[in-house]
Amino acid sequence: MPGKLRCDKLTLDSPDFVIGCVESLMDIAGDNSNLHRLFVSDDGCHFRLSSGQPAIDDAGWYIIYDGRQFPIYVGTSVNLNKRLNTNYGSRDNFKNPDRLSDGIRNFIKVHAMKESLGELTVLIITETDFCNRTNIDPPLSKLDRENIEKVISIFRCLFKIMAVPVCT
């Protein structure tokens, strides 16, 4: 008998439930309004969205794509705007003594500055949008949010983006 996944209110042991989640996430990924250019600050320590983008103060997930539109990182946050668009939330351990490691995000920042990754794009998936599409009552617990991050990470090759946002 196989083990059970640790979950809260989401039944991620169910293949049908996971497939439904992936389909909903693919629909969100197909909506170009969820795509934004992602920049690295001049000091190389912070992410920021293109100017003029609305603040997204919702919890949720994000997928960072390199210049070839290949998904290179999946993250989760209780406040997407703070995580992706502030000097505090996106500083990782470059400038945050409380974070011991953010190796992949730091790697992305350094190589984005060196232009070896091309122009970064980020797909933003809000918890509200995900819950609405899957008929799940928000808010999700930290555990369930982290489990959905794992689902996105495992299936990230399916979350192709068709258009690159034209922003400065």
Contact map, one row per residue, 1 for C-alpha under 8 A:
111000000000000000000000000000000000000000000000000000000000000000000000000000000000000000000000000000000000000000000000000000000000000000000000000000000000000000000000
111100000000000000000000000000000000000000000000000000000000000000000000000000000000000000000000000000000000000000000000000000000000000000000000000000000000000000000000
111110000000000000000000000000000000000000000000000000000000000000000000000000000000000000000000000000000000000000000000000000000000000000000000000000000000000000000000
011111000000100000000000000000000000000000000000000000000000000000000000000000000000000000000000000000000000000000000000000000000000000000000000000000000000000000000000
001111100001100000000000000000000000000000000000000000000000000000000000000000000000000000000000000000000000000000000000000000000000000000000000000000000000000000000000
000111110000000000000000000000000000000000000000000000000000000000000000000000000000000000000000000000000000000000000000000000000000000000000010000000000000000000000000
000011111111000000000000000000000000000000000000000000000000000000000000000000000000000000000000000000000000000000000000000000000000000000000011001000000000000000000000
000001111110000000000000000000000000000000000000000000000000000000000000000000000000000000000000000000000000000000000000000000000000000000001011000000000000000000000000
000000111110000000000000000000000000000000000000000000000000000000000000000000000000000000000000000000000000000000000000000000000000000000010001000000000000000000000000
000000111111000000000000000000000000000000000000000000000000000000000000000000000000000000000000000000000000000000000000000000000000000000000001000000000000000000000000
000000111111110010000000000000000000000000000000000000000000000000000000000000000000000000000000000000000000000000000000000000000000000000000000000000000000000000000000
000010100111111011000000000000000000000000000000000000000000000000000000000000000000000000000000000000000000000000000000000000000000000000000000001000000000000000000000
000110000011111011000000000000000000000000000000000000000000000000000000000000000000000000000000000000000000000000000000000000000000000000000000000000000000000000000000
000000000011111111000000000000000000000000000000000000000000000000000000000000000000000000000000000000000000000000000000000000000000000000000000000000000000000000000000
000000000001111111100000000000000000000000000000000000000000000000000000000000000000000000000000000000000000000000000000000000000000000000000000000000000000000000000000
000000000000011111110000000000000000000000000000000000000000000000000000000000000000000000000000000000000000000000000000000000000000000000000000000000000000000000000000
000000000011111111111000000000000000000000000000000000000000000000000000000000000000000000000000000000000000000000000000000000000000000000000000000000000000000000000000
000000000001111111111100000000000000000000000000000000000000000000000000000000000000000000000000000000000000000000000000000000000000000000000000000000100000000000000000
000000000000001111111110000000000000000000000000000000000000000000000000000000000000000000000000000000000000000000000000000000000000000000000000000000000000000000000000
000000000000000111111111000000000000000000000000000000000000000000000000000000000000000000000000000000000000000000000000000000000000010000000000000000000000000000000000
000000000000000011111111100000000000000000000000000000000000000000000000000000000000000000000000000000000000000000000000000000000000010000000000000000000000000000000000
000000000000000001111111110000000000000000000000000000000000000000000000000000000000000000000000000000000000000000000000000000000000000000000000000000110010000000000000
000000000000000000111111111000000000000000000000000000000000000000000000000000000000000000000000000000000000000000000000000000000000000000000000000000000000000000000000
000000000000000000011111111100000000000000000000000000000000000000000000000000000000000000000000000000000000000000000000000000000100110000000000000000000000000000000000
000000000000000000001111111110000000000000000000000000000000000000000000000000000000000000000000000000000000000000000000000010000100000000000000000000010000001000000000
000000000000000000000111111111000000000000000000000000000000000000000000000000000000000000000000000000000000000000000000000000000000000000000000000000000000011000000000
000000000000000000000011111111100000000000000000000000000000000000000000000000000000000000000000000000000000000000000000000000000000000000000000000000000000000000000000
000000000000000000000001111111100100000000000000000000000000000000000000000000000000000000000000000000000000000000000000000010001100000000000000000000000000000000000000
000000000000000000000000111111110100000000000000000000000000000000000000000000000000000000000000000000000000000000000000001010000000000000000000000000000000001110000000
000000000000000000000000011111110000000000000000000000000000000000000000000000000000000000000000000000000000000000000000000000000000000000000000000000000000001111000000
000000000000000000000000001111111110000000000000000000000000000000000000000000000000000000000000000000000000000000000000000000000000000000000000000000000000000000000000
000000000000000000000000000011111110000000000000000000000000000000000000000000000000000000000000000000000000000000000000000000000000000000000000000000000000000011101000
000000000000000000000000000000111111000000000000000000000000000000000000000000000000000000000000000000000000000000000000000000000000000000000000000000000000000000000000
000000000000000000000000000110111111000000000000000000000000000000000000000000000000000000000000000000000000000000000000001110000000000000000000000000000000000000000000
000000000000000000000000000000111111100000000000000000000000000000000000000000000000000000000000000000000000000000000000111100000000000000000000000000000000000000011000
000000000000000000000000000000001111110000000000110010000000000000000000000000000000000000000000000000000000000000000000111100000000000000000000000000000000000000011010
000000000000000000000000000000000011111000000000110000000000000000000000000000000000000000000000000000000000000000000011110000000000000000000000000000000000000000011111
000000000000000000000000000000000001111100000011110000000000000000000000000000000000000000000000000000000000000000000011110000000000000000000000000000000000000000000000
000000000000000000000000000000000000111110000011110000000000000000000000000000000000000000000000000000000000000000000011000000000000000000000000000000000000000000000000
000000000000000000000000000000000000011111111111000000000000000000000000000000000000000000000000000000000000100110000000000000000000000000000000000000000000000000000000
000000000000000000000000000000000000001111111111000000000000000000000000000000000000000000000000000000000000000000000000000000000000000000000000000000000000000000000000
000000000000000000000000000000000000000111111000000000000000000000000000000000000000000000000000000000000000000000000000000000000000000000000000000000000000000000000000
000000000000000000000000000000000000000111111100000000000000000000000000000000000000000000000000000000000000000000000000000000000000000000000000000000000000000000000000
000000000000000000000000000000000000000111111100000000000000000000000000000000000000000000000000000000000000110010000000000000000000000000000000000000000000000000000000
000000000000000000000000000000000000000111111110000000000000000000000000000000000000001001110110000000000100100000000000000000000000000000000000000000000000000000000000
000000000000000000000000000000000000000110111111000000000000000000000000000000000000111101110000000000000000100000000000000000000000000000000000000000000000000000000000
000000000000000000000000000000000000011110001111100000000000000000000000000000000001111001100000000000000000100000000000000000000000000000000000000000000000000000000000
000000000000000000000000000000000000011110000111110000000000000000000000000000000001110000000000000000000000000000000000000000000000000000000000000000000000000000000000
000000000000000000000000000000000001111000000011111010000000000000000000000000000001100000000000000000000000000000000000000000000000000000000000000000000000000000000000
000000000000000000000000000000000001111000000001111110000000000000000000000000000000000000000000000000000000000000000000000000000000000000000000000000000000000000000011
000000000000000000000000000000000000000000000000111110000000000000000000000000000000000000000000000000000000000000000000000000000000000000000000000000000000000000000011
000000000000000000000000000000000000000000000000011111000000000000000000000000000000000000000000000000000000000000000000000000000000000000000000000000000000000000000000
000000000000000000000000000000000001000000000000111111100000000000000000000000000000000000000000000000000000000000000000000000000000000000000000000000000000000000000000
000000000000000000000000000000000000000000000000000111110000000000000000000000000000000000000000000000000000000000000000000000000000000000000000000000000000000000000000
000000000000000000000000000000000000000000000000000011111000000000000000000000001000000000000000000000000000000000000000000000000000000000000000000000000000000000000000
000000000000000000000000000000000000000000000000000001111100000000000000000000111000000000000000000000000000000000000000000000000000000000000000000000000000000000000000
000000000000000000000000000000000000000000000000000000111110000000000000000000111100000000000000000000000000000000000000000000000000000000000000000000000000000000000000
000000000000000000000000000000000000000000000000000000011111000000000000000001111000000000000000000000000000000000000000000001110000000000000000000000000000000000000000
000000000000000000000000000000000000000000000000000000001111100000000000000111110000000000000000000000000000000000000000000001110000000000000000000000000000000000000000
000000000000000000000000000000000000000000000000000000000111110000000000000111110000000000000000000000000000000000000000000111110000000000000000100000000000000000000000
000000000000000000000000000000000000000000000000000000000011111000000000011110010000000000000000000000000000000000000000000111100000000000000000000010000000000000000000
000000000000000000000000000000000000000000000000000000000001111100000000011100010000000000000000000000000000000000000000011110000000000000000000000000000000000000000000
000000000000000000000000000000000000000000000000000000000000111110000011111000000000000000000000000000000000000000000000011100000000000000000000000000000000000000000000
000000000000000000000000000000000000000000000000000000000000011111000011110000000000000000000000000000000000000000000001111000000000000000000000000000000000000000000000
000000000000000000000000000000000000000000000000000000000000001111111111100000000000000000000000000000000000000000000001111000000000000000000000000000000000000000000000
000000000000000000000000000000000000000000000000000000000000000111111111000000000000000000000000000000000000000000001111100000000000000000000000000000000000000000000000
000000000000000000000000000000000000000000000000000000000000000011111100000000000000000000000000000000000000000000001111100000000000000000000000000000000000000000000000
000000000000000000000000000000000000000000000000000000000000000011111100000000000000000000000000000000000000000000000100000000000000000000000000000000000000000000000000
000000000000000000000000000000000000000000000000000000000000000011111110000000000000000000000000000000000000000000000000100000000000000000000000000000000000000110000000
000000000000000000000000000000000000000000000000000000000000000011111111000000000000000000000000000000000000000000000000000000000000000000000000000000000000100100000000
000000000000000000000000000000000000000000000000000000000000001111001111110000000000000000000000000000000000000000000000000000000000000000000000000000000001101100000000
000000000000000000000000000000000000000000000000000000000000001111000111110000000000000000000000000000000000000000000000000000000000000000000000000000000000000000000000
000000000000000000000000000000000000000000000000000000000000001110000011111000000000000000000000000000011000000000000000000000000000000000000000000000001000000000000000
000000000000000000000000000000000000000000000000000000000000111100000011111100000000000000000000000000000000000000000000000000000000000000000000000010011001000000000000
000000000000000000000000000000000000000000000000000000000000111000000000111110000000000000000000000000000000000000000000000000000000000000000000000010000000000000000000
000000000000000000000000000000000000000000000000000000000011110000000000011111010000000000000000000000000000000000000000000000000000000000000000110010000000000000000000
000000000000000000000000000000000000000000000000000000000011100000000000001111110010000000000000000000000000000000000000000000000000000000000000000000000000000000000000
000000000000000000000000000000000000000000000000000000000111000000000000000111110000000000000000000000000000000000000000000000000000000000000000000000000000000000000000
000000000000000000000000000000000000000000000000000000011111000000000000000011111110000000000000000000000000000000000000000000000000000000000000000000000000000000000000
000000000000000000000000000000000000000000000000000000011111110000000000000111111111100000000000000000000000000000000000000101000000000000000000000000000000000000000000
000000000000000000000000000000000000000000000000000000111100000000000000000000111111110000000000000000000000000000000000000000000000000000000000000000000000000000000000
000000000000000000000000000000000000000000000000000000001000000000000000000000111111110111000000000000000000000000000000000000000000000000000000000000000000000000000000
000000000000000000000000000000000000000000000000000000000000000000000000000010111111110111000000000000000000000000000000000000000000000000000000000000000000000000000000
000000000000000000000000000000000000000000000011100000000000000000000000000000011111110011000000000000000000000000000000000000000000000000000000000000000000000000000000
000000000000000000000000000000000000000000000111100000000000000000000000000000011111111011000000000000000000000000000000000000000000000000000000000000000000000000000000
000000000000000000000000000000000000000000000111000000000000000000000000000000001111111111000000000000000000000000000000000000000000000000000000000000000000000000000000
000000000000000000000000000000000000000000001110000000000000000000000000000000000000111111100000000000000000000000000000000000000000000000000000000000000000000000000000
000000000000000000000000000000000000000000000100000000000000000000000000000000000110011111100000000000000000000000000000000000000000000000000000000000000000000000000000
000000000000000000000000000000000000000000000000000000000000000000000000000000000111111111110000000000000000000000000000000000000000000000000000000000000000000000000000
000000000000000000000000000000000000000000001110000000000000000000000000000000000111111111110000000000000000000000000000000000000000000000000000000000000000000000000000
000000000000000000000000000000000000000000001110000000000000000000000000000000000000001111111111000000000000000000000000000000000000000000000000000000000000000000000000
000000000000000000000000000000000000000000001100000000000000000000000000000000000000000011111111001011001100000000000000000000000000000000000000000000000000000000000000
000000000000000000000000000000000000000000000000000000000000000000000000000000000000000000111111111111000100000000000000000000000000000000000000000000000000000000000000
000000000000000000000000000000000000000000001000000000000000000000000000000000000000000000111111100000000100000000000000000000000000000000000000000000000000000000000000
000000000000000000000000000000000000000000001000000000000000000000000000000000000000000000111111100000000000000000000000000000000000000000000000000000000000000000000000
000000000000000000000000000000000000000000000000000000000000000000000000000000000000000000111111111000000000000000000000000000000000000000000000000000000000000000000000
000000000000000000000000000000000000000000000000000000000000000000000000000000000000000000001111111100000000000000000000000000000000000000000000000000000000000000000000
000000000000000000000000000000000000000000000000000000000000000000000000000000000000000000001001111100000000000000000000000000000000000000000000000000000000000000000000
000000000000000000000000000000000000000000000000000000000000000000000000000000000000000000011001111111000000000000000000000000000000000000000000000000000000000000000000
000000000000000000000000000000000000000000000000000000000000000000000000000000000000000000001000111111000000000000000000000000000000000000000000000000000000000000000000
000000000000000000000000000000000000000000000000000000000000000000000000000000000000000000011000001111100000000000000000000000000000000000000000000000000000000000000000
000000000000000000000000000000000000000000000000000000000000000000000000000000000000000000011000001111111100000000000000000000000000000000000000000000000000000000000000
000000000000000000000000000000000000000000000000000000000000000000000000000000000000000000000000000011111110000000000000000000000000000000000000000000000000000000000000
000000000000000000000000000000000000000000000000000000000000000000000000100000000000000000000000000001111111000000000000000000000000000000000000000000000000000000000000
000000000000000000000000000000000000000000000000000000000000000000000000100000000000000000010000000001111111100000000000000000000000000000000000000000000000000000000000
000000000000000000000000000000000000000000001000000000000000000000000000000000000000000000011100000001111111110000000000000000000000000000000000000000000000000000000000
000000000000000000000000000000000000000000000000000000000000000000000000000000000000000000000000000000111111111000000000000000000000000000000000000000000000000000000000
000000000000000000000000000000000000000000000000000000000000000000000000000000000000000000000000000000011111111100001000000000000000000000000000000000000000000000000000
000000000000000000000000000000000000000100011110000000000000000000000000000000000000000000000000000000001111111110000000000000000000000000000000000000000000000000000000
000000000000000000000000000000000000000000010000000000000000000000000000000000000000000000000000000000000111111111000000000000000000000000000000000000000000000000000000
000000000000000000000000000000000000000000000000000000000000000000000000000000000000000000000000000000000011111111111000000000000000000000000000000000000000000000000000
000000000000000000000000000000000000000100000000000000000000000000000000000000000000000000000000000000000001111111111111000000000000000000000000000000000000000000000000
000000000000000000000000000000000000000100010000000000000000000000000000000000000000000000000000000000000000111111110000000000000000000000000000000000000000000000000000
000000000000000000000000000000000000000000000000000000000000000000000000000000000000000000000000000000000000011111111000000000000000000000000000000000000000000000000000
000000000000000000000000000000000000000000000000000000000000000000000000000000000000000000000000000000000000001111111110000000000000000000000000000000000000000000000000
000000000000000000000000000000000000000000000000000000000000000000000000000000000000000000000000000000000000001111111100000000000000000000000000000000000000000000000000
000000000000000000000000000000000000000000000000000000000000000001100000000000000000000000000000000000000001001101111111000000000000000000000000000000000000000000000000
000000000000000000000000000000000000000000000000000000000000000001110000000000000000000000000000000000000000000100111111000000000000000000000000000000000000000000000000
000000000000000000000000000000000000111000000000000000000000000001100000000000000000000000000000000000000000000100101111100000000000000000000000000000000000000000000000
000000000000000000000000000000000000111000000000000000000000000111100000000000000000000000000000000000000000000100001111110000000000000000000000000000000000000000000000
000000000000000000000000000000000011110000000000000000000000000111101000000000000000000000000000000000000000000000000011111000000000000000000000000000000000000000011000
000000000000000000000000000000000011110000000000000000000000011110000000000000000000000000000000000000000000000000000001111100000000000000000000000000000000000000000000
000000000000000000000000000010000111000000000000000000000000011110000000000000000000000000000000000000000000000000000000111110000000000000000000000000000000000000000000
000000000000000000000000000000000111000000000000000000000001111000000000000000010000000000000000000000000000000000000000011111000000000000000000000000000000000000000000
000000000000000000000000100110000100000000000000000000000001110000000000000000000000000000000000000000000000000000000000001111101100000000000000000000000000000000000000
000000000000000000000000000000000000000000000000000000000111100000000000000000010000000000000000000000000000000000000000000111111100000000000000000000000000000000000000
000000000000000000000000000000000000000000000000000000000111100000000000000000000000000000000000000000000000000000000000000011111110000001110000000000000000000000000000
000000000000000000000000000000000000000000000000000000000111000000000000000000000000000000000000000000000000000000000000000001111111000001000000000000000000000000000000
000000000000000000000000000100000000000000000000000000000000000000000000000000000000000000000000000000000000000000000000000011111111100000000000000000000000000000000000
000000000000000000000001100100000000000000000000000000000000000000000000000000000000000000000000000000000000000000000000000011111111110000000000000000000000000000000000
000000000000000000000000000000000000000000000000000000000000000000000000000000000000000000000000000000000000000000000000000000111111111111000000000000000000000000000000
000000000000000000000000000000000000000000000000000000000000000000000000000000000000000000000000000000000000000000000000000000011111111110000000000000000000000000000000
000000000000000000000001000000000000000000000000000000000000000000000000000000000000000000000000000000000000000000000000000000001111111100000000000000000000000000000000
000000000000000000011001000000000000000000000000000000000000000000000000000000000000000000000000000000000000000000000000000000000111111100000000000000000000000000000000
000000000000000000000000000000000000000000000000000000000000000000000000000000000000000000000000000000000000000000000000000000000011111110000000000000000000000000000000
000000000000000000000000000000000000000000000000000000000000000000000000000000000000000000000000000000000000000000000000000000000011111111000000000000000000000000000000
000000000000000000000000000000000000000000000000000000000000000000000000000000000000000000000000000000000000000000000000000000000011001111110000000000000000000000000000
000000000000000000000000000000000000000000000000000000000000000000000000000000000000000000000000000000000000000000000000000000110010000111110000000000000000000000000000
000000000000000000000000000000000000000000000000000000000000000000000000000000000000000000000000000000000000000000000000000000100000000011111000000000000000000000000000
000000001000000000000000000000000000000000000000000000000000000000000000000000000000000000000000000000000000000000000000000000100000000011111111100000000000000000000000
000000010000000000000000000000000000000000000000000000000000000000000000000000000000000000000000000000000000000000000000000000000000000000111111100000000000000000000000
000000000000000000000000000000000000000000000000000000000000000000000000000000000000000000000000000000000000000000000000000000000000000000011111110000000000000000000000
000001110000000000000000000000000000000000000000000000000000000000000000000000000000000000000000000000000000000000000000000000000000000000011111111000000000000000000000
000000111100000000000000000000000000000000000000000000000000000000000000000000000000000000000000000000000000000000000000000000000000000000011111111100000000000000000000
000000000000000000000000000000000000000000000000000000000001000000000000000100000000000000000000000000000000000000000000000000000000000000011111111110000000000000000000
000000000000000000000000000000000000000000000000000000000000000000000000000100000000000000000000000000000000000000000000000000000000000000000111111111000000000000000000
000000100001000000000000000000000000000000000000000000000000000000000000000000000000000000000000000000000000000000000000000000000000000000000011111111100000000000000000
000000000000000000000000000000000000000000000000000000000000000000000000000000000000000000000000000000000000000000000000000000000000000000000001111111110000000000000000
000000000000000000000000000000000000000000000000000000000000100000000000011100000000000000000000000000000000000000000000000000000000000000000000111111111000000000000000
000000000000000000000000000000000000000000000000000000000000000000000000000000000000000000000000000000000000000000000000000000000000000000000000011111111100000000000000
000000000000000001000100000000000000000000000000000000000000000000000000000000000000000000000000000000000000000000000000000000000000000000000000001111111110000000000000
000000000000000000000100100000000000000000000000000000000000000000000000010000000000000000000000000000000000000000000000000000000000000000000000000111111111000000000000
000000000000000000000000000000000000000000000000000000000000000000000000110000000000000000000000000000000000000000000000000000000000000000000000000011111111000000000000
000000000000000000000000000000000000000000000000000000000000000000000000000000000000000000000000000000000000000000000000000000000000000000000000000001111111100000000000
000000000000000000000100000000000000000000000000000000000000000000000000000000000000000000000000000000000000000000000000000000000000000000000000000000111111111000000000
000000000000000000000000000000000000000000000000000000000000000000000010010000000000000000000000000000000000000000000000000000000000000000000000000000011111111100000000
000000000000000000000000000000000000000000000000000000000000000000000110000000000000000000000000000000000000000000000000000000000000000000000000000000000111111100000000
000000000000000000000000010000000000000000000000000000000000000000000000000000000000000000000000000000000000000000000000000000000000000000000000000000000011111100000000
000000000000000000000000110011000000000000000000000000000000000000000010000000000000000000000000000000000000000000000000000000000000000000000000000000000011111110000000
000000000000000000000000000011000000000000000000000000000000000000001110000000000000000000000000000000000000000000000000000000000000000000000000000000000001111111000000
000000000000000000000000000011010000000000000000000000000000000000001000000000000000000000000000000000000000000000000000000000000000000000000000000000000000001111110000
000000000000000000000000000001010000000000000000000000000000000000000000000000000000000000000000000000000000000000000000000000000000000000000000000000000000000111110000
000000000000000000000000000000010000000000000000000000000000000000000000000000000000000000000000000000000000000000000000000000000000000000000000000000000000000011111000
000000000000000000000000000000000011100000000000000000000000000000000000000000000000000000000000000000000000000000000000100000000000000000000000000000000000000011111100
000000000000000000000000000000010011100000000000000000000000000000000000000000000000000000000000000000000000000000000000100000000000000000000000000000000000000000111110
000000000000000000000000000000000000100000000000000000000000000000000000000000000000000000000000000000000000000000000000000000000000000000000000000000000000000000011111
000000000000000000000000000000000001100000000000011000000000000000000000000000000000000000000000000000000000000000000000000000000000000000000000000000000000000000001111
000000000000000000000000000000000000100000000000011000000000000000000000000000000000000000000000000000000000000000000000000000000000000000000000000000000000000000000111
